[in-house]
Amino acid sequence: QVQVVETGGGLVQVGGSLRLSCGASGSFSSINAMGWYRQGPGKQRELVATITAGGTTNYADSVKGRFTISRDNAKNTVYLQMNSLKPEDTAVYYCNADVYLHTWSARPSGYWGQGTQVTVSS
């Protein structure tokens, strides 16, 4: 069983910063890509940023230049540094980990965290 847990959300003023963390634990062979997604009020869940095991990153246009995703493979942890926050960044942020359960797994399985609320107040 694989657990994915996010921490670090909260309330911040416009222009402020927050750092989210997400750790994966349990029984698995390795982690492929990890990523952050968000779902704002009345909106569908959308991609924020992803990072491969090798460190290749991908960002939504709306967060480029403001957010930075990074990971510590030894700790099975991914981070999201969010700077210059805007009210439209308000959302529940979810972490996803693509995990190879076994060394012989042909493809990874995706696991989601429970989400952490980020609220940007003006």
SVG drawing of the C-alpha trace seen along z (x, -y; Angstrom):
<svg xmlns="http://www.w3.org/2000/svg" viewBox="-18 -43 37 52">
<polyline fill="none" stroke="black" stroke-width="0.4" points="0.0,0.0 1.2,-3.5 0.5,-6.6 0.9,-10.2 0.7,-13.0 0.8,-16.8 1.7,-19.4 2.3,-23.1 -0.9,-24.8 -2.4,-27.7 -3.5,-31.3 -1.2,-33.9 -1.6,-37.5 -1.3,-38.5 2.4,-38.5 3.4,-36.1 5.0,-32.7 4.3,-29.2 6.2,-25.9 4.3,-22.7 5.8,-19.3 4.6,-15.8 6.0,-12.5 5.3,-9.0 5.6,-6.0 4.7,-2.4 5.6,0.6 6.8,-0.1 9.9,0.3 10.5,-3.2 8.8,-6.5 8.6,-7.8 7.1,-11.3 5.7,-13.3 3.5,-16.3 1.2,-19.0 -2.3,-19.7 -4.9,-22.0 -8.7,-22.5 -10.1,-25.9 -13.7,-26.7 -16.0,-25.6 -13.2,-24.5 -11.8,-21.3 -8.5,-19.9 -5.6,-21.2 -1.9,-20.5 0.4,-22.9 3.8,-21.3 5.5,-17.9 9.0,-16.6 10.5,-13.3 12.8,-11.1 15.7,-12.6 14.6,-16.2 12.9,-17.3 10.2,-19.8 7.0,-21.0 4.8,-23.9 1.4,-25.3 1.7,-28.7 -0.1,-30.4 2.6,-29.6 5.8,-29.8 8.3,-32.1 6.5,-32.1 6.4,-28.4 9.3,-26.0 9.0,-22.2 11.8,-20.1 12.3,-16.7 14.5,-14.7 14.6,-11.2 16.3,-9.8 13.3,-11.0 10.6,-10.2 9.5,-13.8 8.5,-16.6 8.2,-20.2 6.4,-23.2 7.8,-26.6 5.1,-29.2 6.1,-32.9 4.2,-36.0 1.0,-34.3 -2.2,-35.7 -5.9,-35.3 -6.4,-33.0 -3.9,-30.6 -6.4,-29.8 -7.2,-26.1 -6.8,-22.7 -3.4,-21.4 -3.0,-17.7 0.1,-15.7 0.4,-12.8 3.1,-10.1 3.5,-7.7 4.9,-4.6 6.3,-1.3 5.0,1.1 7.4,3.9 10.6,4.1 8.8,6.1 5.9,3.6 5.3,2.6 3.9,-0.8 3.6,-3.0 0.4,-3.4 -0.8,-6.8 -1.5,-7.7 -3.0,-10.9 -2.8,-12.7 -5.7,-14.0 -5.0,-17.6 -3.9,-20.8 -5.8,-24.1 -4.0,-27.2 -5.9,-30.5 -4.5,-33.8 -6.3,-36.8 -6.4,-40.2"/>
</svg>
